[in-house]
Amino acid sequence: MRALADLVARWRTPEPRIPMERVDEPACVLCGVATSETPGFESHGVCGQCGYHHAISAWARIRLLTDAGSFRESHASTTSVDPLSFPDGGVYRRQLREAFRRTALREAAITGVCQIRGRPLMLIVLDFGFLGGSMGVVVGERVAQAFEDAARRKLPVVSVCSSSGMRVQEGLLALTQMAKTTAAAERHQRAGLAHIGVLSNPCTGAAFGSFANRADVLIGEPGALMGFASLRDLERNGDAALESDAHTAESHLANGLIDQVMGRQRQRDLLSSLIDLTSPSTRVEITRRLEPFVRHSSREISPWHEVELARHSQRPSAIDYIGRMTTSWVELRGDRSGEDDAGILAGLADLGGEAVIVIGQQGETASDGAVADGPVSDGRAAVVRPAGLRKAMRALRLAEKFALPVVTLVDTSGVEATRAAEDAGLGSALAATLALMSRVETPLLAVIIGEGGSSGALALSVADRVLMLEHAIFSIAAPEDVALALHGDASKVDEVTEGLRLTARDARDLGVVDLVVREPKEGAHADPEAAASLLRTAIVQELGALSSQRPSKLVKRRYDRYRRTRVYQNFFRVSLGRNIGDFRRGVVDRLRGLVPSRLRRSTAEYEDPGIPFD
């Protein structure tokens, strides 16, 4: 019966022919330029002069985002009434009828199944033109039914919200819709399905404080007013005048409360990429294993020189590797608690044909000279802060939900040892990150790309496989700090560095690292493209092996990996292996000395650049 009722309701509620709800507006509300003279307004409702995003109708939004003819409205028969018979002389009922005639909608929410670039999904659109997009009983019912239908049909949800508060004429019944829609969105979440939210201007009140903020990825439109409280409430309760950018999409992005600010012209492409990345249909399969590389004494340098290479100012950073190794990179911003630490990058990407979550530690300077936002360390590598760890944990939970492998790119001088970091819960965030990394049920691959400093590096290195670039380092503390603590003399750093066993070869011998990845001979900074190509090959190879294993088995092996880390178990094996390796190299060097120089090939001819070695 509902299907028949919906069919009749759709027939009686035709889609309006007007392209935009406010096409008759003579000028842009922000800059005053005639909208008819600006490109982009007719098609997207965006002023071509100042970029202001004007309000558009729900039907116009549907045309912008969806494939032509693919939208099929659902729950169209669910229409508004006056559930409390509000004592206003029938004004509320007249307002509903007027809103219906003006917007060709039966309520502020319109829902339906559609496609975006051929990808099926459930679409929810709240139209501010219908009584301010306020939350009432029918809005809550339509939204909840849309989430339930999407969960049953295993479809992702895209919600577009332009709304205000609650429908006061419906009293407590309207208030409870916040709980209803949030619970429905949560059930959809627990089914492992994606929910992507677009917050338009304005987006405040009940919708913002319920299902809209349960989205996995939140996208705000430029300049959009957003927040739970209205701007009027903030001005009335504040002690000082609000800044011009307060309560906007841009301020929410800076505070880590949304992930992207994206104009309407690019939203369709972004939504298509996100649906692809959160609904992967293929996995990487490796048909050929790379052969291990044989070490050559000509490439072995002193431990302190390794430290210098790991800290080289032009060494590729996490964002450099991400840009060279991946496609469809969509960054996730913030910890959803009011901060966005630029020292941690997190996002979804396509790596070798597989959707992955990438988490990287980003220092102050990339190899192209770009400077990251926010406070930075004194050196090139990043410092670890509580907000960054909370962002990483958010990304890890998304990876588990969507069954996506995680690749972490580790490059940090350590944690931020400040009073502010301690007050923000540094110890708690470290412990929580280590705990989550140990138990998250998805493949984890960690790569130490530069300086692996102490607990800050370990926090993102608890993984099923740990890779390390040839000239990276992994240490319990900075060699300078150790020299000062043990000898009271920082000049003894060379001696201390030798004893710390912090090179990639040492970490491999100690069993902390599984695979050492070859760099260009002079270091990754000498040829970033080649370094990224080598690393990408190794990562794809390892992910192919990990993705074929059951998540529960990965978690058990991950626990066993760290449970078996015992000094008495490894000391003899490591020492014996090192002595055998030294003896073997000595024999090879002696034999080479017996061969006439004219018959010897150069060392470079023995080297096969681009192959990882173990």
C-alpha positions as CSV (number, residue, x, y, z in Angstrom):
1,M,0.0,0.0,0.0
2,R,2.8,2.4,0.8
3,A,4.3,1.9,-2.7
4,L,0.9,2.8,-4.3
5,A,0.5,5.8,-2.0
6,D,4.0,7.0,-2.9
7,L,3.2,6.6,-6.6
8,V,0.1,8.7,-6.3
9,A,1.9,11.3,-4.1
10,R,4.7,11.6,-6.7
11,W,2.1,12.1,-9.4
12,R,0.3,14.8,-7.5
13,T,3.6,16.5,-6.5
14,P,5.4,17.1,-9.8
15,E,9.0,18.3,-9.9
16,P,8.9,22.1,-10.5
17,R,10.3,23.3,-13.8
18,I,12.1,26.4,-12.4
19,P,15.9,25.8,-12.3
20,M,16.5,27.7,-9.1
21,E,14.3,28.8,-6.3
22,R,15.6,32.3,-6.3
23,V,16.1,33.0,-9.9
24,D,14.1,36.2,-9.7
25,E,16.5,37.8,-7.2
26,P,18.0,40.8,-8.9
27,A,21.4,40.9,-7.2
28,C,23.8,38.8,-5.2
29,V,23.0,39.2,-1.5
30,L,26.7,39.5,-0.7
31,C,28.3,41.6,-3.4
32,G,25.2,43.2,-5.0
33,V,26.2,42.2,-8.6
34,A,23.3,41.2,-10.8
35,T,23.1,37.5,-10.7
36,S,21.9,37.3,-14.3
37,E,25.3,38.7,-15.3
38,T,27.5,36.2,-13.4
39,P,28.4,32.7,-14.8
40,G,27.5,29.8,-12.6
41,F,24.4,31.2,-11.0
42,E,22.0,29.8,-13.5
43,S,23.4,26.3,-13.1
44,H,24.6,26.2,-9.5
45,G,23.2,29.2,-7.7
46,V,26.8,30.5,-7.1
47,C,27.7,34.1,-7.7
48,G,30.4,34.3,-10.3
49,Q,31.7,37.5,-8.9
50,C,32.2,36.7,-5.1
51,G,31.5,33.0,-5.0
52,Y,28.6,33.3,-2.6
53,H,26.4,30.2,-2.5
54,H,22.8,31.2,-2.7
55,A,20.0,29.0,-1.4
56,I,18.6,26.5,-3.9
57,S,15.6,24.3,-3.8
58,A,15.7,20.6,-3.0
59,W,14.8,19.7,-6.6
60,A,17.6,21.9,-8.0
61,R,20.0,20.2,-5.6
62,I,18.9,16.8,-6.8
63,R,19.5,17.8,-10.5
64,L,23.0,19.1,-9.6
65,L,24.1,15.9,-7.8
66,T,22.4,13.0,-9.4
67,D,22.5,11.3,-12.8
68,A,19.7,12.6,-15.1
69,G,16.5,10.6,-14.6
70,S,17.9,8.4,-11.9
71,F,16.1,9.9,-8.8
72,R,13.1,8.0,-7.5
73,E,11.4,9.6,-4.6
74,S,10.5,7.4,-1.6
75,H,8.0,8.0,1.2
76,A,6.3,10.7,-0.8
77,S,3.0,9.8,0.8
78,T,4.2,10.7,4.3
79,T,2.9,14.2,4.6
80,S,2.6,16.8,7.4
81,V,-0.4,17.3,9.6
82,D,-0.9,19.4,12.8
83,P,-0.3,16.6,15.4
84,L,-1.0,18.9,18.4
85,S,-3.7,21.0,16.9
86,F,-1.6,23.9,17.8
87,P,-3.8,26.8,19.2
88,D,-2.8,29.5,16.7
89,G,-6.1,29.8,14.8
90,G,-4.9,27.4,12.0
91,V,-1.9,29.5,11.1
92,Y,0.4,26.5,11.2
93,R,-1.8,24.5,8.8
94,R,-1.9,27.5,6.4
95,Q,1.9,27.8,6.6
96,L,2.1,24.1,5.6
97,R,-0.2,24.6,2.6
98,E,1.7,27.7,1.5
99,A,5.1,25.9,1.7
100,F,3.7,23.1,-0.4
101,R,2.5,25.5,-3.1
102,R,5.8,27.4,-3.1
103,T,8.2,24.5,-3.1
104,A,6.2,21.7,-4.7
105,L,7.3,19.6,-1.6
106,R,5.0,17.9,0.9
107,E,7.6,18.4,3.6
108,A,11.1,19.9,4.3
109,A,12.7,16.5,3.6
110,I,12.8,14.7,0.3
111,T,14.3,11.3,0.1
112,G,14.9,8.8,-2.7
113,V,17.1,6.3,-4.4
114,C,19.3,7.7,-7.2
115,Q,22.7,7.4,-8.9
116,I,25.8,9.6,-8.9
117,R,28.0,8.7,-11.8
118,G,26.4,5.3,-12.0
119,R,26.8,4.6,-8.3
120,P,23.5,3.8,-6.5
121,L,22.8,5.5,-3.2
122,M,20.0,6.9,-0.9
123,L,19.7,10.7,-1.0
124,I,18.3,12.8,1.7
125,V,17.8,16.6,1.1
126,L,16.4,19.1,3.5
127,D,15.0,22.2,1.9
128,F,15.3,25.5,3.9
129,G,12.5,27.0,1.7
130,F,10.0,24.7,3.4
131,L,9.5,26.3,6.9
132,G,13.2,26.8,7.3
133,G,13.9,23.1,6.9
134,S,12.9,22.6,10.5
135,M,12.6,19.2,12.1
136,G,9.1,18.0,12.6
137,V,7.5,14.6,12.9
138,V,7.3,13.9,9.2
139,V,10.8,15.1,8.5
140,G,12.1,12.8,11.2
141,E,10.0,9.9,9.9
142,R,11.2,10.4,6.3
143,V,14.8,10.6,7.3
144,A,14.6,7.6,9.6
145,Q,12.8,5.5,6.9
146,A,15.5,6.5,4.4
147,F,18.3,5.3,6.6
148,E,16.4,2.0,7.3
149,D,15.7,1.4,3.6
150,A,19.4,2.1,2.8
151,A,20.5,-0.3,5.4
152,R,18.2,-3.0,4.1
153,R,19.3,-2.4,0.5
154,K,22.9,-2.0,1.5
155,L,23.2,1.5,0.0
156,P,25.4,4.4,1.1
157,V,23.6,7.6,2.2
158,V,24.3,11.1,1.1
159,S,22.5,13.7,3.2
160,V,22.3,17.4,2.2
161,C,21.1,19.6,5.0
162,S,19.9,23.2,4.8
163,S,17.8,23.5,8.0
164,S,17.1,25.5,11.1
165,G,15.7,24.3,14.4
166,M,12.7,22.2,15.5
167,R,9.1,22.7,14.6
168,V,7.8,24.3,17.8
169,Q,4.2,23.8,16.7
170,E,4.7,20.1,17.1
171,G,6.2,20.4,20.6
172,L,7.8,17.3,22.2
173,L,6.9,15.2,19.3
174,A,9.3,17.3,17.2
175,L,12.0,17.2,19.8
176,T,12.1,13.4,19.9
177,Q,12.8,13.3,16.2
178,M,16.5,14.1,17.0
179,A,16.7,10.8,18.9
180,K,14.8,8.9,16.2
181,T,17.0,10.1,13.3
182,T,20.2,9.7,15.2
183,A,19.3,6.1,16.1
184,A,18.4,5.3,12.5
185,A,21.7,6.8,11.3
186,E,23.6,4.8,13.9
187,R,22.0,1.5,12.7
188,H,23.0,2.3,9.2
189,Q,26.5,3.0,10.4
190,R,26.7,-0.3,12.2
191,A,25.8,-2.1,9.0
192,G,29.2,-0.9,7.6
193,L,27.7,1.5,5.1
194,A,28.9,5.0,4.3
195,H,27.1,8.2,5.2
196,I,28.4,11.4,3.6
197,G,27.0,14.7,4.7
198,V,26.8,18.0,2.9
199,L,26.1,21.0,5.1
200,S,24.6,23.9,3.2
201,N,23.7,27.5,4.2
202,P,22.3,27.6,6.9
203,C,22.6,24.3,8.8
204,T,21.7,24.7,12.4
205,G,19.5,23.3,15.1
206,A,18.0,19.8,15.3
207,A,19.3,18.3,12.0
208,F,22.8,19.6,12.7
209,G,22.7,18.1,16.3
210,S,21.4,14.7,15.2
211,F,21.8,12.6,12.0
212,A,23.8,15.2,10.0
213,N,26.7,15.1,12.4
214,R,26.8,11.3,12.4
215,A,28.2,11.3,8.8
216,D,31.5,9.6,8.2
217,V,32.7,12.5,6.1
218,L,31.3,16.0,6.4
219,I,31.5,18.5,3.6
220,G,30.6,22.2,4.1
221,E,29.8,24.7,1.4
222,P,31.9,27.9,1.3
223,G,30.6,30.5,3.7
224,A,27.8,28.4,5.0
225,L,26.5,29.3,8.4
226,M,26.5,26.2,10.6
227,G,26.4,25.1,14.2
228,F,23.8,23.8,16.7
229,A,22.9,27.2,18.2
230,S,21.6,29.9,15.9
231,L,23.7,33.0,15.2
232,R,21.1,35.1,17.1
233,D,21.5,32.9,20.2
234,L,25.3,33.2,20.0
235,E,25.1,37.0,19.7
236,R,22.6,37.3,22.6
237,N,24.6,35.1,24.9
238,G,28.1,36.2,24.0
239,D,30.1,38.9,25.8
240,A,31.7,40.3,22.6
241,A,30.8,40.7,19.0
242,L,31.4,37.6,16.8
243,E,34.1,37.6,14.2
244,S,33.0,37.7,10.6
245,D,33.9,34.1,10.0
246,A,32.5,32.7,13.2
247,H,30.0,29.9,13.0
248,T,30.9,29.2,9.4
249,A,32.1,26.2,7.4
250,E,35.6,27.7,7.4
251,S,35.7,28.0,11.2
252,H,34.4,24.5,11.6
253,L,37.1,23.2,9.2
254,A,39.8,25.0,11.2
255,N,38.5,23.5,14.4
256,G,38.5,20.0,13.0
257,L,34.7,19.6,13.0
258,I,34.2,19.0,9.3
259,D,36.5,17.4,6.7
260,Q,36.2,19.6,3.6
261,V,34.9,22.9,2.3
262,M,33.8,22.3,-1.3
263,G,31.9,24.4,-3.8
264,R,28.9,23.0,-5.5
265,Q,30.7,22.8,-8.9
266,R,32.9,20.1,-7.5
267,Q,30.6,18.3,-5.0
268,R,29.4,15.7,-7.5
269,D,32.9,14.5,-8.3
270,L,33.9,14.5,-4.6
271,L,30.8,12.5,-3.6
272,S,31.5,10.0,-6.5
273,S,35.1,9.5,-5.3
274,L,34.0,9.0,-1.7
275,I,31.4,6.5,-2.6
276,D,34.0,4.6,-4.6
277,L,36.6,4.7,-1.8
278,T,34.2,3.6,0.9
279,S,32.6,0.8,-1.1
280,P,35.6,-1.0,-2.7
281,S,34.7,-3.9,-4.9
282,T,38.2,-5.2,-5.7
283,R,41.3,-6.1,-3.8
284,V,44.9,-6.1,-4.8
285,E,46.3,-9.4,-5.9
286,I,50.0,-10.0,-6.2
287,T,51.1,-12.5,-8.8
288,R,54.8,-12.0,-8.5
289,R,56.9,-11.5,-5.4
290,L,59.9,-9.2,-5.4
291,E,63.2,-10.8,-4.9
292,P,65.2,-9.8,-1.8
293,F,68.1,-7.5,-2.4
294,V,71.7,-8.5,-1.4
295,R,73.5,-6.0,0.7
296,H,76.6,-4.3,-0.6
297,S,79.3,-2.9,1.7
298,S,79.6,0.1,-0.6
299,R,76.1,1.3,0.6
300,E,76.7,0.9,4.3
301,I,77.4,4.2,6.1
302,S,77.9,5.2,9.7
303,P,74.8,5.3,12.0
304,W,75.2,9.1,12.6
305,H,75.2,9.6,8.8
306,E,72.0,7.6,8.7
307,V,70.5,10.0,11.2
308,E,71.6,13.0,9.1
309,L,70.0,11.4,6.0
310,A,66.7,10.7,7.9
311,R,66.6,14.3,9.0
312,H,67.6,15.8,5.6
313,S,65.7,19.0,5.0
314,Q,64.8,17.9,1.5
315,R,63.8,14.4,2.4
316,P,60.3,13.5,1.0
317,S,57.6,13.9,3.6
318,A,54.3,12.1,4.1
319,I,52.4,14.4,1.8
320,D,55.1,14.0,-0.9
321,Y,54.7,10.2,-0.9
322,I,50.9,10.4,-0.8
323,G,50.9,12.7,-3.8
324,R,53.2,10.4,-5.8
325,M,51.8,7.0,-4.8
326,T,48.0,7.5,-4.6
327,T,45.1,8.8,-6.6
328,S,41.7,10.1,-5.5
329,W,43.1,11.5,-2.3
330,V,40.3,12.8,0.0
331,E,41.7,14.3,3.2
332,L,39.9,13.9,6.5
333,R,40.2,16.8,8.9
334,G,40.0,17.1,12.6
335,D,39.3,15.0,15.6
336,R,35.6,16.1,15.9
337,S,36.4,17.5,19.3
338,G,37.4,21.0,18.3
339,E,40.9,20.7,17.0
340,D,42.7,19.8,13.8
341,D,46.4,18.9,14.2
342,A,48.3,19.6,11.0
343,G,51.0,17.2,12.2
344,I,48.8,14.2,11.3
345,L,47.4,13.7,7.8
346,A,44.6,11.3,7.3
347,G,42.4,10.4,4.3
348,L,41.0,8.0,1.8
349,A,43.0,7.2,-1.3
350,D,43.4,4.8,-4.2
351,L,46.7,2.9,-4.0
352,G,47.4,0.5,-6.8
353,G,43.7,0.0,-7.6
354,E,42.7,-0.5,-4.0
355,A,40.9,1.9,-1.6
356,V,43.0,2.5,1.5
357,I,43.1,4.8,4.5
358,V,46.5,6.6,4.7
359,I,47.7,8.2,8.0
360,G,50.9,10.2,7.8
361,Q,53.0,12.3,10.2
362,Q,53.7,15.6,8.4
363,G,56.5,17.9,9.5
364,E,56.8,21.6,9.0
365,T,58.5,21.5,5.6
366,A,57.7,19.3,2.6
367,S,60.4,18.8,-0.1
368,D,58.8,21.4,-2.3
369,G,59.2,24.0,0.5
370,A,55.5,24.1,1.5
371,V,54.9,25.0,5.1
372,A,52.2,23.2,7.1
373,D,49.6,25.0,9.1
374,G,49.7,25.1,12.9
375,P,52.5,24.7,15.4
376,V,55.5,22.7,14.3
377,S,58.6,21.1,15.7
378,D,62.0,22.7,15.6
379,G,63.2,20.1,13.1
380,R,61.9,18.7,9.8
381,A,59.9,15.9,11.3
382,A,56.4,16.2,12.9
383,V,55.7,16.3,16.6
384,V,52.9,14.2,18.0
385,R,50.0,15.9,19.8
386,P,46.8,14.5,21.4
387,A,44.5,16.1,18.7
388,G,46.6,14.4,16.0
389,L,46.3,11.0,17.7
390,R,42.5,11.4,18.1
391,K,42.3,12.2,14.3
392,A,44.3,9.1,13.6
393,M,42.0,7.0,15.8
394,R,39.0,8.4,13.9
395,A,40.6,7.3,10.6
396,L,41.3,3.8,12.0
397,R,37.7,3.4,13.1
398,L,36.5,4.3,9.6
399,A,39.0,1.9,8.1
400,E,37.6,-0.9,10.3
401,K,34.0,0.0,9.4
402,F,34.6,-0.1,5.7
403,A,37.1,-3.0,5.8
404,L,39.9,-0.8,4.3
405,P,43.6,-1.5,4.8
406,V,45.5,1.2,6.6
407,V,48.9,2.5,5.6
408,T,50.7,4.7,8.1
409,L,53.7,6.9,7.1
410,V,55.8,7.5,10.2
411,D,58.1,10.5,10.4
412,T,58.3,12.2,13.8
413,S,60.8,13.6,16.2
414,G,58.6,12.4,19.1
415,V,55.7,13.6,21.2
416,E,55.2,17.3,22.1
417,A,56.5,17.6,25.6
418,T,54.6,20.6,26.7
419,R,52.2,21.5,29.5
420,A,49.5,22.2,26.9
421,A,49.9,18.7,25.4
422,E,49.7,17.1,28.9
423,D,46.6,19.0,29.8
424,A,45.0,17.9,26.6
425,G,45.5,14.2,27.5
426,L,48.7,13.2,25.8
427,G,49.3,10.1,27.8
428,S,45.6,9.0,27.4
429,A,45.7,9.6,23.7
430,L,49.0,7.6,23.3
431,A,47.6,4.7,25.2
432,A,44.3,4.7,23.4
433,T,46.0,4.8,20.0
434,L,48.3,1.9,20.8
435,A,45.3,-0.1,22.1
436,L,43.2,0.6,19.0
437,M,46.1,-0.2,16.6
438,S,46.5,-3.5,18.4
439,R,42.9,-4.6,18.0
440,V,41.5,-2.9,14.9
441,E,40.2,-5.6,12.6
442,T,41.7,-4.5,9.3
443,P,45.1,-4.9,7.7
444,L,47.7,-2.5,9.1
445,L,50.9,-1.6,7.3
446,A,53.3,0.9,8.9
447,V,56.2,2.5,7.0
448,I,59.0,4.5,8.7
449,I,59.9,7.0,6.0
450,G,62.2,9.3,8.0
451,E,62.8,9.8,11.7
452,G,61.0,7.3,13.9
453,G,61.2,9.1,17.2
454,S,60.3,7.1,20.4
455,S,56.6,6.7,21.4
456,G,55.4,9.2,18.9
457,A,56.6,6.8,16.1
458,L,55.5,3.7,17.9
459,A,51.9,5.0,18.2
460,L,51.4,4.5,14.5
461,S,53.8,1.6,14.0
462,V,51.8,-1.2,15.7
463,A,51.0,-3.1,12.6
464,D,50.8,-6.5,10.9
465,R,53.8,-5.6,8.8
466,V,56.4,-2.8,9.5
467,L,58.5,-1.5,6.6
468,M,61.4,0.9,6.9
469,L,63.1,3.0,4.2
470,E,66.9,2.3,3.9
471,H,68.0,5.6,5.4
472,A,65.3,6.0,8.0
473,I,65.9,5.6,11.7
474,F,63.8,4.2,14.6
475,S,65.0,5.0,18.1
476,I,63.9,5.0,21.7
477,A,65.1,8.7,21.9
478,A,67.0,11.3,20.0
479,P,70.8,10.5,20.1
480,E,71.6,14.0,21.3
481,D,69.2,13.5,24.3
482,V,70.7,10.1,25.1
483,A,74.3,11.4,25.0
484,L,73.4,14.3,27.3
485,A,71.5,12.0,29.7
486,L,74.2,9.3,29.9
487,H,77.4,11.3,29.5
488,G,76.4,14.9,30.2
489,D,78.1,15.6,26.9
490,A,76.2,16.0,23.6
491,S,79.5,15.7,21.7
492,K,79.4,11.9,22.3
493,V,76.5,11.6,20.0
494,D,78.5,9.4,17.5
495,E,79.3,6.8,20.2
496,V,75.7,6.8,21.5
497,T,74.2,6.5,18.0
498,E,76.3,3.3,17.4
499,G,74.9,1.7,20.6
500,L,71.3,2.7,20.1
501,R,71.0,0.4,17.0
502,L,68.6,2.7,15.3
503,T,69.3,2.1,11.6
504,A,67.0,0.2,9.3
505,R,69.4,-2.8,9.2
506,D,69.5,-2.9,13.0
507,A,65.8,-2.7,13.3
508,R,65.5,-5.6,10.8
509,D,68.0,-7.6,12.8
510,L,66.2,-7.0,16.0
511,G,62.9,-8.2,14.5
512,V,61.1,-4.8,15.0
513,V,60.9,-4.2,11.3
514,D,59.9,-6.8,8.7
515,L,61.2,-5.3,5.5
516,V,63.8,-2.6,4.5
517,V,63.0,-0.8,1.3
518,R,65.8,0.4,-0.9
519,E,66.2,4.1,-1.6
520,P,68.1,5.8,-4.4
521,K,71.8,5.6,-3.7
522,E,72.2,9.1,-2.4
523,G,69.0,9.0,-0.4
524,A,65.3,9.6,-1.0
525,H,65.9,13.3,-1.3
526,A,68.1,12.8,-4.3
527,D,65.2,11.3,-6.4
528,P,61.8,11.6,-4.7
529,E,60.0,10.1,-7.7
530,A,62.2,6.9,-7.7
531,A,61.9,6.7,-3.9
532,A,58.1,6.9,-4.1
533,S,58.0,4.3,-6.9
534,L,60.1,1.8,-4.8
535,L,57.9,2.4,-1.7
536,R,54.7,2.0,-3.7
537,T,55.8,-1.3,-5.1
538,A,56.7,-2.6,-1.7
539,I,53.4,-1.4,-0.1
540,V,51.2,-2.9,-2.8
541,Q,53.1,-6.2,-2.5
542,E,52.5,-6.3,1.3
543,L,48.9,-5.2,1.1
544,G,48.2,-8.0,-1.4
545,A,49.5,-10.6,1.1
546,L,47.6,-9.1,4.1
547,S,44.3,-8.5,2.4
548,S,43.8,-12.3,1.8
549,Q,43.9,-13.0,5.5
550,R,40.9,-12.9,7.9
551,P,40.8,-9.8,10.1
552,S,40.5,-11.8,13.3
553,K,43.6,-13.8,12.4
554,L,45.5,-10.6,11.7
555,V,44.6,-9.3,15.1
556,K,45.8,-12.4,16.8
557,R,49.1,-12.5,14.9
558,R,49.5,-8.8,15.7
559,Y,49.3,-9.5,19.4
560,D,51.6,-12.5,19.2
561,R,54.1,-10.3,17.3
562,Y,54.6,-7.9,20.2
563,R,54.1,-10.6,22.8
564,R,57.2,-12.4,21.5
565,T,59.5,-9.4,21.8
566,R,62.0,-10.7,24.4
567,V,65.6,-9.9,24.8
568,Y,66.7,-13.3,25.9
569,Q,64.9,-14.9,22.9
570,N,66.6,-12.7,20.2
571,F,70.1,-11.9,21.6
572,F,71.9,-15.1,20.4
573,R,70.1,-15.3,17.1
574,V,70.8,-11.6,16.3
575,S,74.5,-11.8,17.4
576,L,75.0,-15.0,15.4
577,G,73.3,-13.6,12.4
578,R,75.4,-10.4,12.5
579,N,78.7,-12.4,12.8
580,I,77.7,-14.7,9.9
581,G,76.9,-11.7,7.8
582,D,80.2,-10.0,8.6
583,F,82.1,-13.2,7.8
584,R,80.2,-13.6,4.5
585,R,81.0,-10.1,3.5
586,G,84.6,-10.5,4.4
587,V,84.9,-13.6,2.3
588,V,83.2,-11.9,-0.7
589,D,85.5,-8.9,-0.4
590,R,88.6,-11.1,-0.2
591,L,87.5,-13.1,-3.3
592,R,86.9,-10.0,-5.2
593,G,90.4,-8.9,-4.4
594,L,91.8,-12.0,-6.1
595,V,90.0,-11.2,-9.3
596,P,92.0,-9.0,-11.8
597,S,90.7,-5.4,-11.9
598,R,90.0,-5.6,-15.6
599,L,87.6,-8.5,-15.0
600,R,85.7,-6.9,-12.2
601,R,82.4,-5.2,-12.7
602,S,81.7,-2.0,-10.8
603,T,79.7,-2.2,-7.6
604,A,77.0,-0.3,-9.3
605,E,76.5,-3.1,-11.8
606,Y,75.8,-5.5,-9.0
607,E,73.1,-3.3,-7.6
608,D,69.5,-3.5,-8.8
609,P,67.9,-0.3,-7.9
610,G,64.2,-0.4,-6.9
611,I,64.0,-3.8,-5.2
612,P,63.3,-4.0,-1.5
613,F,65.7,-6.1,0.5
614,D,65.1,-8.0,3.7
